[in-house]
Amino acid sequence: MTAVPPPTNKVLARKIVGTCVFLAGLVGAAIGIWTLDVVVAVLWLVVVSLAGFYLLKLRAEARGRLDRTSP
């Protein structure tokens, strides 16, 4: 098992911002569901999905599992 290097300040800032957007999206979706506003709920669920994908991308890059070769 290879050691993972510690994150740089730039990567750490991206993770913090991504996590904050993810949590804000969860709160927004909960409010949209609570108020029975479909448009708001769907909008915030899209935000949560995109933030989650971004966090997964950051995790894959940190572990060296992201293939960056282009055809």
LINHUVEN-V221784 format. One record per pair of residues at least 4 apart in sequence whose ideal C-beta (glycine too) atoms are under 8 Angstrom apart, sorted by the first residue. I is the first residue (numbers start at 1). GAP is how many residues later the second one is. If there is no record, write none. Layout:
BEGIN
((I;GAP) (I;GAP))
END
This chain:
BEGIN
((2;62) (4;58) (4;59) (7;4) (7;5) (7;8) (7;55) (8;4) (9;4) (10;4) (11;4) (11;47) (11;51) (12;4) (13;4) (14;4) (14;44) (15;4) (15;40) (15;43) (16;4) (17;4) (18;4) (18;33) (18;36) (18;37) (18;40) (19;4) (19;32) (19;36) (20;4) (21;4) (21;26) (21;30) (22;4) (22;26) (22;29) (22;30) (22;33) (23;4) (24;4) (24;23) (25;4) (25;19) (25;20) (25;22) (25;23) (25;26) (26;4) (26;18) (26;22) (27;4) (27;17) (28;4) (28;12) (28;15) (28;16) (28;19) (29;4) (29;12) (29;15) (29;16) (29;19) (30;4) (31;4) (31;9) (31;13) (32;5) (32;6) (32;7) (32;8) (32;9) (32;10) (32;11) (32;12) (33;8) (35;5) (37;4) (38;4) (39;4) (40;4) (41;4) (42;4) (43;4) (44;4) (45;4) (46;4) (47;4) (48;4) (49;4) (50;4) (51;4) (52;4) (53;4) (54;4) (55;4) (56;4) (57;4) (57;9) (58;4) (59;4) (60;5) (60;6) (61;4) (61;5))
END
